[in-house]
């Protein structure tokens, strides 16, 4: 029980700080782009978007599900679900969601790093953060880039399956390269990393969208950079907190005595 408590303690602090940093970055870099996209969405009368985007790309900046505009003789459209108001309320909910996401990712990072001896300092944490960025943001984003409102997307379930498979394959591949240095395993690792992209991510039936290509490009860049900073902060804070409270202990099992 003490090991679990220690892992949760480190992850909670790291996730809290990294989530706040991510929310502040999003308020400056990605939220304004989402608001611009919503203007195009409203001007275009809506666009078919069958389901939200796959997990990950931008924690706290998920794509909004859209409905097809009703024809003239159709029944009245259903009322939209509740959403936080723009401004302080929206920012507050974004902070909370990012903190929860940050703690979840920190739990994964701490748990898996302990099998490799743990993160001893902030420098090691930065490398683990880069690995997390590659696994959860970079690799899935190559096939399923972050989406703005009113952008088309494939069905949700196939995208989720591809996203999870890509994350798992990339994580195993990077682990084999880092911890099992042999030519056959390196070849296997490269094959695992490349395989999801050879198969290809699910794509929408149509790419018609009122969103300008330049705006989407800015959004993809902003999401990628903000997530990179998030993972670097997450890994560094894990290293600092774990090193501060474990001292010379080899792992969390021997700490917090």
C-alpha positions, 0 to 999 in steps of 0.5 A: 500500500505504501508503494501505491501511496508514494506513486500517487503522491509524486504523480499528484504533485507533478500532474497538478503543476503540469496541468496548470502550466498546460491550461495557461499555455492553451489559454494563450496559444490554442483557445484563441484558435478554437474560438476563431474556428467556431466563428467559421463554424457558425458562419458555415451553418455547421458541418458534419462531425460524427464524433469527438477527436481521438484521445490525445492530441491536446489534453483539454482542447478536444474537438467539438462534435457537430451536427448536420444542418437540418433541411427546411422541412425537418423537425427543430434541432435538439437543444445543445448540451451544457457548456461552460461560458467563455472567459473565467468559467471556461478557463476554470473547467479547462484547468481542472480537466488538464490537472486530472489529465496531468495526474493520469499521465503522471501516474503512467510515467511514474509507474513505468519509470519505476520498473527502470529504476525510477527517475532520479532527477529533473534531467532524467525526468526531461528524457522521460517526458520526451518519451511520453511526448513521443508516445502520446502526442507525436506518434498518434498526431502523425495519423490523427492530427488535432482537429478544430470544430467543424472539421470532418473526422472518421468514426470514433471507435476506429480512431480510438482503436488506432490511437491506442494501438499506436501508443502501445506499439510506440511505447514498446518500440521505444522501450526495446530500443532504450533497454534491450540493445540488440540488433534483432530487438532494434529491428522489431522496435522500428517495425512496431513504431512504423507499423501503425502508420503503414496501416494508416489512421481512419480517415473521414469520407469527405474533407470538406470544411469551412476551416482555412488550412492555415488556421488548422496548421497553426492549431496543429503547431500550437497543440504540439508545442504546448504538449511538448512543454507539458511533458517536459514539465511533467517529467522534470517535476516528477524527477524533482519531487521523487528525488527530493523525497526519496533521497538515495533510495533506489525506488519508491518502495524504499522511500517515505519511511 
